[in-house]
Amino acid sequence: MNKFVSAALGLAMAASCATAASAAQKSVTGTLEDSFCYVSMGAHGPSHKKCAMGCAKKGIPVALVEKGTDKIYILLPPKNDTALGSNVVGRMEDEVTVTGDAYEKGGVQYLTVQSVK
């Protein structure tokens, strides 16, 4: 019985590791927000655009708040050791559709930015 439990636990752990590392192509429509002001102060909207652009330029993580939900995706550049492009920073507080690889880790949703429309 212990061998069966150990084998089942091992398979479950292997499956969860494989799931965490896999990505699925996804398109999400929502509003680009600077995560600090949006989460800590609730600041958002057209009057917050200049501040949001400044925060994004300084490296504050950009959040995509999915339209019609409270689901938030943290945006990642399309590859390591790069910054988010002007196609994101210049559109802060705008409604956009971002397409990229979706990941989930530790309960946080991430989306790489491969295109912004």
FIFI-743943 format. One record per atom (N, C-alpha, C, CB): residue number from 1; residue in one letter; x, y, z. Coordinates in pm, 1 decimal, padded with zeros to 6 digits. Glycine has a CB too. Example, Ala and Ser with C-alpha at 12.3 -4.5 7.8 and 13.67 -1.06 7.14 Angstrom:
% residues 2
+-----+-----+----------+----------+----------+
:   n : res :       px :       py :       pz :
+-----+-----+----------+----------+----------+
:   1 :   a :  01319.0 : -00569.0 :  00780.0 :
:   1 :   a :  01230.0 : -00450.0 :  00780.0 :
:   1 :   a :  01320.0 : -00330.0 :  00780.0 :
:   1 :   a :  01130.8 : -00447.3 :  00904.6 :
:   2 :   s :  01285.0 : -00225.0 :  00708.0 :
:   2 :   s :  01367.0 : -00106.0 :  00714.0 :
:   2 :   s :  01290.0 :  00003.0 :  00787.0 :
:   2 :   s :  01408.4 : -00059.8 :  00572.5 :
+-----+-----+----------+----------+----------+
***
This chain:
% residues 117
+-----+-----+----------+----------+----------+
:   n : res :       px :       py :       pz :
+-----+-----+----------+----------+----------+
:   1 :   m :  00082.3 : -00119.8 :  00000.0 :
:   1 :   m :  00000.0 :  00000.0 :  00000.0 :
:   1 :   m :  00086.5 :  00125.9 :  00000.0 :
:   1 :   m : -00093.5 :  00000.0 :  00120.8 :
:   2 :   n :  00195.7 :  00125.4 :  00081.2 :
:   2 :   n :  00283.5 :  00242.4 :  00085.7 :
:   2 :   n :  00347.1 :  00269.2 : -00049.4 :
:   2 :   n :  00391.8 :  00223.5 :  00191.1 :
:   3 :   k :  00380.7 :  00161.4 : -00123.4 :
:   3 :   k :  00438.7 :  00178.7 : -00256.3 :
:   3 :   k :  00338.6 :  00246.2 : -00349.2 :
:   3 :   k :  00482.8 :  00043.1 : -00314.4 :
:   4 :   f :  00212.0 :  00206.3 : -00338.6 :
:   4 :   f :  00107.5 :  00266.2 : -00422.7 :
:   4 :   f :  00091.8 :  00414.9 : -00391.5 :
:   4 :   f : -00027.1 :  00193.2 : -00402.2 :
:   5 :   v :  00087.6 :  00451.7 : -00265.0 :
:   5 :   v :  00073.5 :  00591.8 : -00224.1 :
:   5 :   v :  00194.0 :  00672.1 : -00271.2 :
:   5 :   v :  00058.0 :  00603.1 : -00070.5 :
:   6 :   s :  00313.8 :  00616.8 : -00255.1 :
:   6 :   s :  00434.7 :  00686.4 : -00300.1 :
:   6 :   s :  00433.8 :  00706.4 : -00450.7 :
:   6 :   s :  00559.7 :  00608.7 : -00258.6 :
:   7 :   a :  00393.1 :  00603.8 : -00524.6 :
:   7 :   a :  00388.1 :  00614.4 : -00670.8 :
:   7 :   a :  00285.5 :  00718.8 : -00713.8 :
:   7 :   a :  00354.5 :  00477.9 : -00733.8 :
:   8 :   a :  00168.9 :  00719.0 : -00651.3 :
:   8 :   a :  00064.0 :  00815.4 : -00685.4 :
:   8 :   a :  00109.0 :  00957.5 : -00654.0 :
:   8 :   a : -00065.9 :  00783.0 : -00609.6 :
:   9 :   l :  00173.7 :  00975.6 : -00540.5 :
:   9 :   l :  00223.9 :  01107.4 : -00502.5 :
:   9 :   l :  00330.3 :  01153.9 : -00601.2 :
:   9 :   l :  00281.0 :  01104.6 : -00359.5 :
:  10 :   g :  00419.0 :  01064.7 : -00641.4 :
:  10 :   g :  00523.4 :  01098.6 : -00738.2 :
:  10 :   g :  00465.2 :  01139.8 : -00872.1 :
:  10 :   g :  00617.4 :  00981.2 : -00757.5 :
:  11 :   l :  00364.7 :  01066.9 : -00919.5 :
:  11 :   l :  00299.3 :  01101.2 : -01045.4 :
:  11 :   l :  00228.7 :  01236.7 : -01036.3 :
:  11 :   l :  00199.1 :  00992.2 : -01084.4 :
:  12 :   a :  00162.7 :  01262.0 : -00925.6 :
:  12 :   a :  00093.4 :  01389.8 : -00907.3 :
:  12 :   a :  00192.7 :  01505.3 : -00907.1 :
:  12 :   a :  00012.5 :  01389.3 : -00776.2 :
:  13 :   m :  00306.1 :  01487.2 : -00840.7 :
:  13 :   m :  00407.4 :  01592.8 : -00836.7 :
:  13 :   m :  00466.5 :  01616.3 : -00974.9 :
:  13 :   m :  00518.5 :  01557.2 : -00737.1 :
:  14 :   a :  00492.8 :  01510.4 : -01048.8 :
:  14 :   a :  00548.2 :  01523.3 : -01183.5 :
:  14 :   a :  00449.7 :  01594.6 : -01275.3 :
:  14 :   a :  00584.0 :  01385.3 : -01240.8 :
:  15 :   a :  00322.3 :  01563.3 : -01262.7 :
:  15 :   a :  00220.0 :  01628.4 : -01345.8 :
:  15 :   a :  00209.8 :  01775.9 : -01313.0 :
:  15 :   a :  00083.5 :  01561.2 : -01326.6 :
:  16 :   s :  00218.3 :  01811.7 : -01185.7 :
:  16 :   s :  00208.1 :  01953.5 : -01149.4 :
:  16 :   s :  00329.6 :  02031.0 : -01198.1 :
:  16 :   s :  00193.3 :  01969.3 : -00997.4 :
:  17 :   c :  00447.0 :  01971.1 : -01195.8 :
:  17 :   c :  00567.3 :  02037.5 : -01247.0 :
:  17 :   c :  00556.8 :  02057.9 : -01397.5 :
:  17 :   c :  00693.3 :  01955.6 : -01213.1 :
:  18 :   a :  00506.9 :  01959.1 : -01467.3 :
:  18 :   a :  00491.9 :  01971.2 : -01612.6 :
:  18 :   a :  00390.6 :  02078.7 : -01647.1 :
:  18 :   a :  00449.5 :  01837.3 : -01674.3 :
:  19 :   t :  00283.4 :  02088.3 : -01570.4 :
:  19 :   t :  00181.6 :  02189.6 : -01595.0 :
:  19 :   t :  00237.4 :  02329.1 : -01570.5 :
:  19 :   t :  00059.1 :  02165.2 : -01506.5 :
:  20 :   a :  00315.2 :  02346.5 : -01465.6 :
:  20 :   a :  00368.3 :  02478.8 : -01433.3 :
:  20 :   a :  00463.5 :  02529.3 : -01541.1 :
:  20 :   a :  00439.6 :  02475.5 : -01298.9 :
:  21 :   a :  00532.0 :  02438.8 : -01607.5 :
:  21 :   a :  00630.8 :  02479.8 : -01706.0 :
:  21 :   a :  00571.1 :  02498.7 : -01845.2 :
:  21 :   a :  00741.6 :  02378.6 : -01711.8 :
:  22 :   s :  00451.5 :  02445.7 : -01867.8 :
:  22 :   s :  00393.5 :  02456.0 : -02001.0 :
:  22 :   s :  00320.7 :  02588.8 : -02017.8 :
:  22 :   s :  00297.9 :  02339.3 : -02027.0 :
:  23 :   a :  00318.3 :  02634.7 : -02141.6 :
:  23 :   a :  00252.5 :  02761.0 : -02172.4 :
:  23 :   a :  00143.3 :  02735.7 : -02274.8 :
:  23 :   a :  00353.9 :  02866.1 : -02224.6 :
:  24 :   a :  00040.3 :  02816.8 : -02267.8 :
:  24 :   a : -00067.6 :  02809.3 : -02365.4 :
:  24 :   a : -00083.8 :  02945.9 : -02429.5 :
:  24 :   a : -00200.5 :  02762.3 : -02299.6 :
:  25 :   q : -00089.8 :  02949.1 : -02561.3 :
:  25 :   q : -00112.8 :  03075.4 : -02633.0 :
:  25 :   q : -00251.2 :  03127.4 : -02594.4 :
:  25 :   q : -00101.3 :  03055.8 : -02789.5 :
:  26 :   k : -00259.6 :  03257.6 : -02564.4 :
:  26 :   k : -00385.1 :  03314.3 : -02517.2 :
:  26 :   k : -00394.3 :  03460.1 : -02558.4 :
:  26 :   k : -00397.7 :  03300.3 : -02364.6 :
:  27 :   s : -00515.6 :  03507.0 : -02585.2 :
:  27 :   s : -00541.6 :  03649.2 : -02608.8 :
:  27 :   s : -00634.7 :  03698.7 : -02499.7 :
:  27 :   s : -00603.2 :  03673.9 : -02750.8 :
:  28 :   v : -00598.1 :  03810.7 : -02437.3 :
:  28 :   v : -00677.4 :  03866.9 : -02328.5 :
:  28 :   v : -00704.3 :  04013.9 : -02359.5 :
:  28 :   v : -00604.6 :  03850.7 : -02191.0 :
:  29 :   t : -00829.8 :  04054.0 : -02348.7 :
:  29 :   t : -00868.0 :  04193.4 : -02366.3 :
:  29 :   t : -00891.1 :  04254.9 : -02229.4 :
:  29 :   t : -00994.8 :  04206.5 : -02455.5 :
:  30 :   g : -00833.1 :  04372.4 : -02209.3 :
:  30 :   g : -00848.5 :  04441.1 : -02081.7 :
:  30 :   g : -00775.5 :  04573.0 : -02082.6 :
:  30 :   g : -00798.2 :  04354.7 : -01967.6 :
:  31 :   t : -00760.2 :  04630.8 : -01964.9 :
:  31 :   t : -00697.2 :  04761.5 : -01949.0 :
:  31 :   t : -00558.2 :  04745.6 : -01889.4 :
:  31 :   t : -00783.5 :  04853.3 : -01860.4 :
:  32 :   l : -00461.6 :  04819.3 : -01947.0 :
:  32 :   l : -00324.6 :  04817.5 : -01896.1 :
:  32 :   l : -00313.9 :  04911.4 : -01776.6 :
:  32 :   l : -00223.5 :  04858.0 : -02006.9 :
:  33 :   e : -00268.5 :  04859.0 : -01665.1 :
:  33 :   e : -00256.6 :  04935.1 : -01540.0 :
:  33 :   e : -00117.4 :  04919.5 : -01481.9 :
:  33 :   e : -00362.3 :  04889.4 : -01437.6 :
:  34 :   d : -00069.0 :  05024.7 : -01413.5 :
:  34 :   d :  00054.9 :  05003.5 : -01336.9 :
:  34 :   d :  00012.2 :  04936.9 : -01207.2 :
:  34 :   d :  00134.8 :  05140.3 : -01310.2 :
:  35 :   s :  00075.8 :  04826.6 : -01176.3 :
:  35 :   s :  00029.4 :  04742.0 : -01066.5 :
:  35 :   s :  00036.4 :  04810.4 : -00930.4 :
:  35 :   s :  00110.2 :  04615.6 : -01062.7 :
:  36 :   f :  00134.6 :  04895.3 : -00907.3 :
:  36 :   f :  00146.5 :  04958.1 : -00775.2 :
:  36 :   f :  00026.8 :  05048.4 : -00746.2 :
:  36 :   f :  00276.8 :  05039.1 : -00765.8 :
:  37 :   c :  00001.7 :  05143.6 : -00832.6 :
:  37 :   c : -00108.0 :  05238.5 : -00807.6 :
:  37 :   c : -00244.6 :  05170.0 : -00810.8 :
:  37 :   c : -00104.8 :  05351.4 : -00910.9 :
:  38 :   y : -00261.5 :  05076.1 : -00902.8 :
:  38 :   y : -00389.6 :  05008.0 : -00917.9 :
:  38 :   y : -00421.9 :  04924.2 : -00793.9 :
:  38 :   y : -00388.5 :  04919.3 : -01043.2 :
:  39 :   v : -00322.6 :  04847.2 : -00747.1 :
:  39 :   v : -00346.2 :  04757.2 : -00634.6 :
:  39 :   v : -00346.0 :  04831.0 : -00500.7 :
:  39 :   v : -00241.2 :  04647.5 : -00633.0 :
:  40 :   s : -00250.9 :  04921.0 : -00480.1 :
:  40 :   s : -00236.5 :  04982.8 : -00347.7 :
:  40 :   s : -00327.1 :  05103.5 : -00325.6 :
:  40 :   s : -00094.1 :  05024.4 : -00327.1 :
:  41 :   m : -00363.3 :  05175.0 : -00434.0 :
:  41 :   m : -00443.9 :  05296.8 : -00416.7 :
:  41 :   m : -00573.1 :  05297.4 : -00498.3 :
:  41 :   m : -00361.8 :  05417.0 : -00454.3 :
:  42 :   g : -00589.4 :  05199.8 : -00586.0 :
:  42 :   g : -00707.9 :  05196.2 : -00670.8 :
:  42 :   g : -00705.3 :  05300.5 : -00781.7 :
:  42 :   g : -00830.5 :  05215.7 : -00586.8 :
:  43 :   a : -00589.4 :  05358.0 : -00808.4 :
:  43 :   a : -00578.4 :  05462.1 : -00911.1 :
:  43 :   a : -00581.1 :  05399.8 : -01049.3 :
:  43 :   a : -00449.7 :  05544.6 : -00892.3 :
:  44 :   h : -00666.7 :  05453.4 : -01135.5 :
:  44 :   h : -00675.3 :  05407.6 : -01273.7 :
:  44 :   h : -00761.9 :  05505.0 : -01352.1 :
:  44 :   h : -00732.7 :  05263.1 : -01281.8 :
:  45 :   g : -00764.3 :  05487.6 : -01482.0 :
:  45 :   g : -00846.2 :  05571.9 : -01567.9 :
:  45 :   g : -00763.9 :  05675.2 : -01642.5 :
:  45 :   g : -00952.3 :  05640.8 : -01486.5 :
:  46 :   p : -00829.6 :  05750.8 : -01731.5 :
:  46 :   p : -00759.2 :  05847.7 : -01816.1 :
:  46 :   p : -00676.6 :  05950.7 : -01738.5 :
:  46 :   p : -00858.4 :  05919.5 : -01901.8 :
:  47 :   s : -00725.2 :  05993.8 : -01622.7 :
:  47 :   s : -00650.7 :  06093.4 : -01546.0 :
:  47 :   s : -00522.6 :  06035.7 : -01484.8 :
:  47 :   s : -00739.0 :  06150.5 : -01436.1 :
:  48 :   h : -00510.1 :  05905.0 : -01486.1 :
:  48 :   h : -00393.1 :  05838.8 : -01428.3 :
:  48 :   h : -00292.3 :  05795.2 : -01535.1 :
:  48 :   h : -00436.9 :  05718.0 : -01346.9 :
:  49 :   k : -00319.2 :  05821.2 : -01661.3 :
:  49 :   k : -00237.0 :  05771.8 : -01772.5 :
:  49 :   k : -00090.6 :  05814.9 : -01761.5 :
:  49 :   k : -00294.2 :  05820.6 : -01904.4 :
:  50 :   k : -00065.6 :  05942.5 : -01735.9 :
:  50 :   k :  00071.9 :  05993.3 : -01729.7 :
:  50 :   k :  00150.4 :  05924.7 : -01617.2 :
:  50 :   k :  00071.8 :  06146.6 : -01708.8 :
:  51 :   c :  00088.0 :  05910.7 : -01501.9 :
:  51 :   c :  00152.5 :  05843.8 : -01388.1 :
:  51 :   c :  00179.4 :  05697.8 : -01422.8 :
:  51 :   c :  00064.3 :  05853.9 : -01260.4 :
:  52 :   a :  00082.1 :  05630.2 : -01482.9 :
:  52 :   a :  00096.9 :  05488.7 : -01516.8 :
:  52 :   a :  00210.8 :  05467.9 : -01616.8 :
:  52 :   a : -00034.6 :  05433.5 : -01574.0 :
:  53 :   m :  00222.0 :  05557.4 : -01714.8 :
:  53 :   m :  00330.8 :  05547.6 : -01811.5 :
:  53 :   m :  00465.2 :  05566.2 : -01743.1 :
:  53 :   m :  00313.3 :  05650.9 : -01922.9 :
:  54 :   g :  00473.5 :  05661.8 : -01650.8 :
:  54 :   g :  00597.0 :  05685.4 : -01576.3 :
:  54 :   g :  00636.0 :  05565.8 : -01492.0 :
:  54 :   g :  00582.6 :  05807.3 : -01488.1 :
:  55 :   c :  00538.0 :  05505.7 : -01425.6 :
:  55 :   c :  00567.2 :  05388.2 : -01343.3 :
:  55 :   c :  00614.7 :  05271.6 : -01428.6 :
:  55 :   c :  00443.6 :  05347.1 : -01263.1 :
:  56 :   a :  00550.4 :  05250.1 : -01543.4 :
:  56 :   a :  00590.2 :  05140.6 : -01633.0 :
:  56 :   a :  00732.8 :  05162.2 : -01683.8 :
:  56 :   a :  00492.0 :  05129.4 : -01752.3 :
:  57 :   k :  00766.8 :  05287.2 : -01717.8 :
:  57 :   k :  00902.6 :  05317.8 : -01765.7 :
:  57 :   k :  01007.2 :  05292.3 : -01657.2 :
:  57 :   k :  00910.9 :  05464.1 : -01812.7 :
:  58 :   k :  00967.6 :  05309.1 : -01531.2 :
:  58 :   k :  01060.6 :  05289.3 : -01419.8 :
:  58 :   k :  01069.4 :  05143.6 : -01376.1 :
:  58 :   k :  01019.2 :  05374.7 : -01302.2 :
:  59 :   g :  00989.2 :  05056.6 : -01437.9 :
:  59 :   g :  00999.2 :  04914.5 : -01407.1 :
:  59 :   g :  00891.4 :  04858.0 : -01316.8 :
:  59 :   g :  01127.8 :  04888.9 : -01345.8 :
:  60 :   i :  00792.4 :  04939.6 : -01278.8 :
:  60 :   i :  00680.6 :  04885.5 : -01201.1 :
:  60 :   i :  00609.4 :  04784.1 : -01291.2 :
:  60 :   i :  00581.3 :  05000.5 : -01151.8 :
:  61 :   p :  00579.9 :  04664.8 : -01242.5 :
:  61 :   p :  00514.0 :  04565.6 : -01327.3 :
:  61 :   p :  00381.6 :  04617.0 : -01385.0 :
:  61 :   p :  00489.3 :  04438.2 : -01248.0 :
:  62 :   v :  00359.7 :  04585.4 : -01511.7 :
:  62 :   v :  00236.2 :  04624.8 : -01579.9 :
:  62 :   v :  00135.2 :  04511.9 : -01564.4 :
:  62 :   v :  00261.9 :  04656.8 : -01731.5 :
:  63 :   a :  00013.6 :  04549.7 : -01525.5 :
:  63 :   a : -00095.1 :  04454.1 : -01508.6 :
:  63 :   a : -00196.4 :  04473.2 : -01620.6 :
:  63 :   a : -00162.6 :  04470.4 : -01369.8 :
:  64 :   l : -00248.0 :  04364.4 : -01669.9 :
:  64 :   l : -00358.5 :  04366.6 : -01764.2 :
:  64 :   l : -00480.5 :  04318.1 : -01688.3 :
:  64 :   l : -00329.7 :  04278.1 : -01891.6 :
:  65 :   v : -00577.0 :  04408.9 : -01666.4 :
:  65 :   v : -00698.7 :  04374.2 : -01593.9 :
:  65 :   v : -00802.2 :  04331.2 : -01697.4 :
:  65 :   v : -00751.1 :  04494.7 : -01506.3 :
:  66 :   e : -00835.9 :  04203.4 : -01695.1 :
:  66 :   e : -00924.4 :  04146.9 : -01796.7 :
:  66 :   e : -01062.6 :  04212.0 : -01791.7 :
:  66 :   e : -00936.9 :  03995.4 : -01778.1 :
:  67 :   k : -01110.8 :  04249.0 : -01908.7 :
:  67 :   k : -01240.3 :  04315.3 : -01923.5 :
:  67 :   k : -01351.8 :  04226.3 : -01868.4 :
:  67 :   k : -01267.1 :  04349.9 : -02072.0 :
:  68 :   g : -01438.7 :  04287.1 : -01787.6 :
:  68 :   g : -01554.7 :  04217.2 : -01734.4 :
:  68 :   g : -01526.4 :  04126.3 : -01616.7 :
:  68 :   g : -01615.9 :  04138.2 : -01840.6 :
:  69 :   t : -01401.0 :  04122.9 : -01570.7 :
:  69 :   t : -01363.9 :  04038.9 : -01455.8 :
:  69 :   t : -01270.9 :  04119.0 : -01365.3 :
:  69 :   t : -01295.1 :  03905.1 : -01502.5 :
:  70 :   d : -01230.6 :  04057.5 : -01256.6 :
:  70 :   d : -01127.1 :  04118.8 : -01172.7 :
:  70 :   d : -00995.6 :  04041.9 : -01186.6 :
:  70 :   d : -01172.0 :  04122.5 : -01024.2 :
:  71 :   k : -00984.5 :  03961.0 : -01291.5 :
:  71 :   k : -00864.2 :  03881.6 : -01314.6 :
:  71 :   k : -00751.7 :  03971.1 : -01366.2 :
:  71 :   k : -00892.7 :  03767.1 : -01414.6 :
:  72 :   i : -00634.2 :  03954.6 : -01307.0 :
:  72 :   i : -00517.6 :  04035.9 : -01341.6 :
:  72 :   i : -00406.7 :  03945.3 : -01394.4 :
:  72 :   i : -00468.0 :  04117.6 : -01218.7 :
:  73 :   y : -00347.3 :  03986.6 : -01505.7 :
:  73 :   y : -00229.9 :  03921.1 : -01561.4 :
:  73 :   y : -00112.3 :  04016.5 : -01547.6 :
:  73 :   y : -00252.5 :  03879.9 : -01710.6 :
:  74 :   i : -00001.2 :  03968.2 : -01496.3 :
:  74 :   i :  00122.3 :  04044.9 : -01495.4 :
:  74 :   i :  00188.4 :  04021.6 : -01631.2 :
:  74 :   i :  00217.4 :  04003.0 : -01375.2 :
:  75 :   l :  00220.7 :  04130.0 : -01700.6 :
:  75 :   l :  00278.0 :  04117.4 : -01833.7 :
:  75 :   l :  00428.9 :  04097.4 : -01826.8 :
:  75 :   l :  00245.1 :  04240.3 : -01917.4 :
:  76 :   l :  00476.0 :  04007.2 : -01910.2 :
:  76 :   l :  00618.4 :  03976.9 : -01921.3 :
:  76 :   l :  00663.6 :  04008.0 : -02063.2 :
:  76 :   l :  00647.7 :  03828.1 : -01884.5 :
:  77 :   p :  00789.5 :  04047.4 : -02080.3 :
:  77 :   p :  00840.0 :  04066.9 : -02217.0 :
:  77 :   p :  00841.8 :  03933.5 : -02290.6 :
:  77 :   p :  00982.3 :  04130.0 : -02215.4 :
:  78 :   p :  00851.4 :  03937.4 : -02422.7 :
:  78 :   p :  00848.0 :  03812.6 : -02498.8 :
:  78 :   p :  00970.1 :  03723.0 : -02479.1 :
:  78 :   p :  00834.1 :  03843.9 : -02643.3 :
:  79 :   k :  01081.4 :  03780.3 : -02431.6 :
:  79 :   k :  01198.5 :  03698.0 : -02403.1 :
:  79 :   k :  01274.9 :  03756.7 : -02284.5 :
:  79 :   k :  01290.3 :  03687.7 : -02527.7 :
:  80 :   n :  01360.1 :  03674.4 : -02227.3 :
:  80 :   n :  01439.1 :  03711.0 : -02110.0 :
:  80 :   n :  01530.6 :  03830.2 : -02139.7 :
:  80 :   n :  01522.2 :  03591.2 : -02062.7 :
:  81 :   d :  01559.9 :  03908.4 : -02036.7 :
:  81 :   d :  01656.9 :  04017.2 : -02042.5 :
:  81 :   d :  01615.7 :  04128.8 : -02139.1 :
:  81 :   d :  01791.7 :  03962.7 : -02082.8 :
:  82 :   t :  01485.1 :  04151.4 : -02151.1 :
:  82 :   t :  01432.9 :  04262.0 : -02231.4 :
:  82 :   t :  01325.9 :  04333.8 : -02150.7 :
:  82 :   t :  01375.6 :  04211.4 : -02367.6 :
:  83 :   a :  01293.5 :  04453.8 : -02193.8 :
:  83 :   a :  01188.5 :  04531.0 : -02127.9 :
:  83 :   a :  01060.4 :  04523.9 : -02209.7 :
:  83 :   a :  01232.1 :  04677.9 : -02108.1 :
:  84 :   l :  00949.6 :  04559.7 : -02148.6 :
:  84 :   l :  00825.7 :  04572.9 : -02224.1 :
:  84 :   l :  00841.7 :  04688.5 : -02321.7 :
:  84 :   l :  00703.2 :  04595.6 : -02129.4 :
:  85 :   g :  00785.7 :  04673.5 : -02438.9 :
:  85 :   g :  00803.8 :  04773.9 : -02542.8 :
:  85 :   g :  00711.9 :  04893.9 : -02530.6 :
:  85 :   g :  00783.9 :  04711.6 : -02674.9 :
:  86 :   s :  00734.5 :  04990.9 : -02618.1 :
:  86 :   s :  00652.6 :  05112.2 : -02620.5 :
:  86 :   s :  00508.8 :  05080.6 : -02660.8 :
:  86 :   s :  00712.8 :  05215.2 : -02716.8 :
:  87 :   n :  00487.1 :  04964.8 : -02726.6 :
:  87 :   n :  00351.6 :  04924.9 : -02760.5 :
:  87 :   n :  00268.5 :  04893.3 : -02636.2 :
:  87 :   n :  00354.8 :  04804.6 : -02852.7 :
:  88 :   v :  00335.2 :  04871.3 : -02522.3 :
:  88 :   v :  00266.7 :  04853.2 : -02393.7 :
:  88 :   v :  00271.2 :  04984.0 : -02314.4 :
:  88 :   v :  00331.8 :  04737.3 : -02311.8 :
:  89 :   v :  00390.5 :  05037.6 : -02294.1 :
:  89 :   v :  00407.7 :  05156.9 : -02209.7 :
:  89 :   v :  00326.4 :  05275.0 : -02262.1 :
:  89 :   v :  00556.1 :  05195.6 : -02201.8 :
:  90 :   g :  00322.6 :  05293.7 : -02392.4 :
:  90 :   g :  00248.0 :  05405.0 : -02451.0 :
:  90 :   g :  00097.8 :  05387.7 : -02449.0 :
:  90 :   g :  00291.4 :  05425.4 : -02590.2 :
:  91 :   r :  00051.1 :  05268.1 : -02410.5 :
:  91 :   r : -00092.8 :  05240.9 : -02410.9 :
:  91 :   r : -00147.9 :  05218.4 : -02270.8 :
:  91 :   r : -00122.5 :  05119.9 : -02497.0 :
:  92 :   m : -00072.5 :  05259.3 : -02169.7 :
:  92 :   m : -00120.1 :  05244.6 : -02031.7 :
:  92 :   m : -00255.9 :  05312.3 : -02016.6 :
:  92 :   m : -00017.9 :  05304.7 : -01930.9 :
:  93 :   e : -00344.0 :  05249.2 : -01940.9 :
:  93 :   e : -00481.1 :  05293.9 : -01914.2 :
:  93 :   e : -00573.8 :  05280.2 : -02034.9 :
:  93 :   e : -00479.6 :  05437.4 : -01868.8 :
:  94 :   d : -00524.8 :  05220.4 : -02144.4 :
:  94 :   d : -00607.6 :  05195.2 : -02262.1 :
:  94 :   d : -00658.3 :  05051.2 : -02259.5 :
:  94 :   d : -00528.1 :  05222.7 : -02392.5 :
:  95 :   e : -00769.7 :  05028.3 : -02328.1 :
:  95 :   e : -00817.4 :  04891.9 : -02346.5 :
:  95 :   e : -00745.4 :  04832.7 : -02467.3 :
:  95 :   e : -00973.2 :  04887.7 : -02365.4 :
:  96 :   v : -00685.2 :  04717.4 : -02448.1 :
:  96 :   v : -00607.0 :  04651.1 : -02552.6 :
:  96 :   v : -00635.9 :  04501.1 : -02549.5 :
:  96 :   v : -00454.4 :  04678.4 : -02534.2 :
:  97 :   t : -00589.9 :  04433.1 : -02652.7 :
:  97 :   t : -00589.6 :  04286.6 : -02653.1 :
:  97 :   t : -00444.2 :  04243.3 : -02664.4 :
:  97 :   t : -00677.5 :  04227.2 : -02771.1 :
:  98 :   v : -00398.1 :  04169.5 : -02564.6 :
:  98 :   v : -00261.4 :  04119.3 : -02561.6 :
:  98 :   v : -00265.4 :  03970.0 : -02592.1 :
:  98 :   v : -00193.1 :  04147.2 : -02423.3 :
:  99 :   t : -00180.3 :  03929.2 : -02684.1 :
:  99 :   t : -00167.0 :  03788.0 : -02717.6 :
:  99 :   t : -00026.5 :  03743.4 : -02681.5 :
:  99 :   t : -00197.1 :  03762.2 : -02868.2 :
: 100 :   g : -00017.9 :  03627.7 : -02617.5 :
: 100 :   g :  00111.1 :  03572.9 : -02578.8 :
: 100 :   g :  00094.6 :  03440.9 : -02507.7 :
: 100 :   g :  00186.2 :  03670.3 : -02490.7 :
: 101 :   d :  00201.7 :  03394.9 : -02447.5 :
: 101 :   d :  00199.0 :  03270.1 : -02372.1 :
: 101 :   d :  00153.0 :  03297.6 : -02230.2 :
: 101 :   d :  00337.6 :  03202.3 : -02372.1 :
: 102 :   a :  00052.9 :  03222.3 : -02185.0 :
: 102 :   a : -00001.5 :  03237.8 : -02050.2 :
: 102 :   a :  00063.6 :  03136.2 : -01956.7 :
: 102 :   a : -00155.8 :  03220.7 : -02050.5 :
: 103 :   y :  00098.4 :  03184.0 : -01836.3 :
: 103 :   y :  00157.4 :  03099.8 : -01732.7 :
: 103 :   y :  00085.9 :  03127.9 : -01601.5 :
: 103 :   y :  00310.9 :  03125.0 : -01719.3 :
: 104 :   e :  00090.5 :  03031.1 : -01511.4 :
: 104 :   e :  00039.2 :  03049.0 : -01375.2 :
: 104 :   e :  00142.4 :  02990.0 : -01281.4 :
: 104 :   e : -00102.4 :  02981.1 : -01355.3 :
: 105 :   k :  00178.8 :  03067.0 : -01181.3 :
: 105 :   k :  00277.4 :  03020.2 : -01083.1 :
: 105 :   k :  00240.8 :  03079.8 : -00948.2 :
: 105 :   k :  00424.1 :  03059.7 : -01124.5 :
: 106 :   g :  00222.4 :  02995.9 : -00849.0 :
: 106 :   g :  00192.1 :  03043.6 : -00714.8 :
: 106 :   g :  00063.1 :  03124.8 : -00706.7 :
: 106 :   g :  00305.9 :  03126.3 : -00664.4 :
: 107 :   g : -00031.8 :  03094.5 : -00793.2 :
: 107 :   g : -00159.2 :  03165.2 : -00792.0 :
: 107 :   g : -00159.0 :  03295.9 : -00870.3 :
: 107 :   g : -00198.5 :  03192.7 : -00652.0 :
: 108 :   v : -00046.1 :  03331.6 : -00930.9 :
: 108 :   v : -00035.1 :  03455.0 : -01008.3 :
: 108 :   v : -00041.1 :  03420.3 : -01156.9 :
: 108 :   v :  00097.0 :  03531.6 : -00973.9 :
: 109 :   q : -00117.8 :  03499.5 : -01232.9 :
: 109 :   q : -00130.4 :  03480.1 : -01376.7 :
: 109 :   q : -00031.5 :  03571.8 : -01449.0 :
: 109 :   q : -00276.0 :  03507.8 : -01423.8 :
: 110 :   y :  00038.3 :  03517.5 : -01547.0 :
: 110 :   y :  00135.2 :  03593.1 : -01626.9 :
: 110 :   y :  00101.1 :  03578.3 : -01774.0 :
: 110 :   y :  00280.3 :  03545.1 : -01599.4 :
: 111 :   l :  00136.5 :  03677.3 : -01853.7 :
: 111 :   l :  00115.2 :  03671.9 : -01996.8 :
: 111 :   l :  00231.8 :  03740.5 : -02066.0 :
: 111 :   l : -00019.5 :  03737.6 : -02035.8 :
: 112 :   t :  00301.4 :  03666.8 : -02154.2 :
: 112 :   t :  00408.0 :  03729.8 : -02231.6 :
: 112 :   t :  00343.2 :  03816.3 : -02338.5 :
: 112 :   t :  00503.8 :  03623.2 : -02295.4 :
: 113 :   v :  00409.2 :  03925.4 : -02374.9 :
: 113 :   v :  00353.9 :  04018.2 : -02474.5 :
: 113 :   v :  00415.1 :  03986.9 : -02609.3 :
: 113 :   v :  00380.4 :  04166.7 : -02435.3 :
: 114 :   q :  00340.3 :  03916.5 : -02692.0 :
: 114 :   q :  00385.5 :  03889.7 : -02828.2 :
: 114 :   q :  00319.2 :  03984.4 : -02926.0 :
: 114 :   q :  00356.6 :  03744.7 : -02867.3 :
: 115 :   s :  00196.8 :  04030.2 : -02894.5 :
: 115 :   s :  00132.9 :  04134.1 : -02975.8 :
: 115 :   s :  00034.5 :  04211.4 : -02890.6 :
: 115 :   s :  00061.5 :  04072.9 : -03098.8 :
: 116 :   v :  00016.3 :  04337.6 : -02928.0 :
: 116 :   v : -00078.6 :  04426.2 : -02859.6 :
: 116 :   v : -00163.7 :  04492.3 : -02967.3 :
: 116 :   v : -00004.4 :  04534.3 : -02769.9 :
: 117 :   k : -00293.6 :  04478.9 : -02954.5 :
: 117 :   k : -00386.3 :  04542.8 : -03049.9 :
: 117 :   k : -00483.9 :  04629.9 : -02974.9 :
: 117 :   k : -00462.6 :  04437.1 : -03134.0 :
+-----+-----+----------+----------+----------+
***
